[in-house]
Each structure stands twice: as C-alpha cells, then as structure tokens.
Amino acid sequence: MPFDRPDDDAVRTFQDILRNKHVNTHIRASRGRDIAAACGQLRHEKR
C-alpha cells in the first residue's frame, strides 16, 4: 500500500486537535507489528 504509519508525535498532535474540539479519542496500543499481525491478520513481508 502507498501509505506509511504516522509517527507517534503526529498521532498525538492529531489527537490534541480532536480533543480541543471536544471529540473523545483514544490511541490504540499497537501490538504484533513485529510478526506482521498488528490488525489481527498475518501478512507476508517483502524481503
């Protein structure tokens, strides 16, 4: 896919923008990225 994951600072900045507009937000802890299972799906990694 042509998209990259934003860095943690960008995510927190976006969360601050939303919260300043009274939008309740939560940042999900990412787990399983080291085995390509972060979304509950396994994928083949390019090597």
C-alpha positions in Angstrom: 0.0 0.0 0.0 1.2 3.5 -0.7 0.6 4.6 2.9 3.0 4.7 5.9 2.2 4.7 9.5 2.4 8.2 11.1 5.0 8.7 13.9 3.8 8.9 17.5 4.2 12.7 17.7 1.9 13.2 14.6 -0.7 10.9 16.1 -0.7 12.8 19.5 -0.9 16.1 17.7 -3.9 14.9 15.7 -5.5 13.6 19.0 -4.9 17.0 20.6 -6.6 18.8 17.7 -9.6 16.5 18.0 -9.8 16.8 21.8 -9.7 20.6 21.6 -12.9 20.3 19.5 -14.4 18.1 22.3 -14.1 14.8 20.3 -13.3 11.9 22.7 -10.3 10.0 21.3 -8.2 7.0 22.3 -5.0 5.8 20.8 -4.9 2.1 20.5 -1.7 0.4 21.6 -0.1 -1.3 18.6 0.8 -4.9 19.2 2.1 -7.6 17.0 3.8 -5.4 14.4 7.0 -7.5 14.8 5.2 -10.5 13.4 3.0 -8.6 10.9 -0.1 -9.3 12.9 -1.0 -5.8 14.1 -4.5 -5.9 12.7 -5.2 -9.5 13.6 -4.2 -10.7 10.2 -0.9 -12.2 9.2 0.7 -11.0 6.0 3.7 -11.9 4.0 6.6 -9.4 4.4 8.7 -8.3 1.4 12.3 -9.2 1.8 
